[in-house]
Amino acid sequence: MYLGRVLGTVVCERKYEGLEGKRLLVVQPLDHNREPTGSPEVAVDTVSAGRGELVYLVGSREAALALEPTFVPVDAAIVGIVDAVDV
């Protein structure tokens, strides 16, 4: 699980079965100081996040489990919109 900032959206003409109706967003992963870390990535949006929002993501198997049906081929899923961070 990690934080990220939504940069924009991805538009697809075709999607894998199980991803129909799901939005794909470009997200910049952030470290604990909310500084960019690594390259932007595409994540499936499960919470209707918007551009510029701070979000909570899960990766790997947990990302696939966040969707119905489970085990669709995704590497990252947005599972929460962050209200505040207290470090």
N, C-alpha and C positions, 0 to 999 in steps of 0.2 A: 504494500500500500504506500502511496506517495501523493504529494501535492502537484498540481499543475495549473497553468493559466490557459484558458481557451483563447486561441488565436483566430480561428475561423472555421469554416465548414468545408467538407469534401462533397462534391456532387458526383454520383455514380449513375451510369445508365443501366448497369446490371449489378446485382448483388447476389452473394451466395444465399442459397435457401436457408431461411432462419433469420436473415438480416433484413428482410423486406420490412419497410416501415420504420426502420431504425436509422437515426441520424448518425453520421460520422463526423467527428470534429477534430481539428488539428489542435493539439495541446502541447505546450512547452512544459516539460517536467521542471520542478523547482526543488531546491534543497531546503533545509530547515530554516534558512534565513530568507526564504522566498526569492533566491537568486536563480537564474536559469542554469540548468545542468543538463548536459547532453543535447541531442538534436530534438527538434519537434517530432511528435509522433501522432498517428491517427488513432483515435479511441472511439468506441461505440458509446453513445450518450443514452443512459438509462433514466436520467433525471431532468431532462429538458434544460440543460445548462445553456448559457448565452455567451456571446463574445465578451472577453475581458474578465469573466468570472473566475474566481479561485475555486478549484474543484479537487475532489478526493478521488483517486483512481486505484484500481487494482490491476494486477498484471498476471500473465501466464494462465494457469488453470482457473484461478479465481475469476478472471475476466470472462472466460467461457461460461462459468457457472452463474454469472450475473444476468444471463439472457435466457429467454424461453424460446425455443427449446434449448436445453443446455448443450454444451460441447460444440458450439459453432466455432469456426476457426478465427478467433480474435486474440490479439496479444494484450489489449488494454481496454478497460471499460470504466467509464465515469459512473461512480456509484453515490456521489454526494456533492452538494454545493456547500462550500465552507463559509460560515458566518464570521468566525473569528479564530485566530491562532494565538495561543499563549505559550511562549517558550520560556 
